[in-house]
């Protein structure tokens, strides 16, 4: 069985090789955050953890 990665390891891997990514639309830095969304499966609700890239363009949609 493979070793489970921690959040810090996943974040480091997602940002490795990339210094600062700038959004071409709003000219702000794109940040990676971890969010928890609810998903409905088989009549039950469960949390779904995701890594999401946000900038000023989609900040209100994701965090609002």
C-alpha positions in Angstrom: 0.0 0.0 0.0 1.3 3.4 -0.9 2.3 5.9 1.8 -0.4 8.5 2.4 0.6 12.1 1.8 0.0 14.9 4.2 -1.6 18.2 3.2 1.8 19.9 3.5 3.4 17.4 1.1 0.5 17.7 -1.4 0.8 21.5 -1.3 4.6 21.4 -1.7 4.2 19.1 -4.7 1.5 21.2 -6.3 3.6 24.3 -6.0 7.0 22.8 -6.8 8.6 24.1 -10.0 6.2 27.1 -10.1 7.3 30.3 -8.5 4.5 32.8 -8.8 1.7 32.2 -11.2 0.0 35.4 -12.3 -3.6 35.4 -13.5 -3.7 36.9 -17.0 -7.2 38.4 -16.4 -6.8 40.2 -13.1 -3.0 40.3 -12.8 -3.0 38.9 -9.2 -1.1 35.9 -7.9 -2.9 32.6 -8.0 -2.9 30.8 -4.6 -3.7 27.2 -3.8 -6.1 26.6 -0.8 -7.8 23.6 0.6 -11.6 23.6 0.8 -14.1 21.1 2.0 -17.3 20.7 0.0 -20.3 18.5 0.8 -21.1 15.7 -1.6 -24.3 13.6 -1.7 -23.8 9.9 -2.4 -26.2 7.0 -1.8 -28.5 9.2 0.4 -25.7 10.3 2.7 -23.7 13.5 2.9 -19.9 13.3 3.1 -17.1 15.9 3.1 -15.0 16.2 -0.1 -11.6 17.8 0.4 -10.1 19.6 -2.6 -7.1 21.8 -3.5 -8.4 24.8 -5.5 -6.5 27.6 -7.2 -7.9 31.0 -6.5 -7.2 34.6 -7.6 -9.2 37.8 -7.5 -11.4 36.6 -10.4 -12.9 33.6 -8.7 -12.3 34.5 -5.0 -15.9 35.6 -4.3 -17.4 32.5 -6.0 -15.3 30.0 -4.0 -15.0 31.8 -0.6 -18.4 33.6 -0.7 
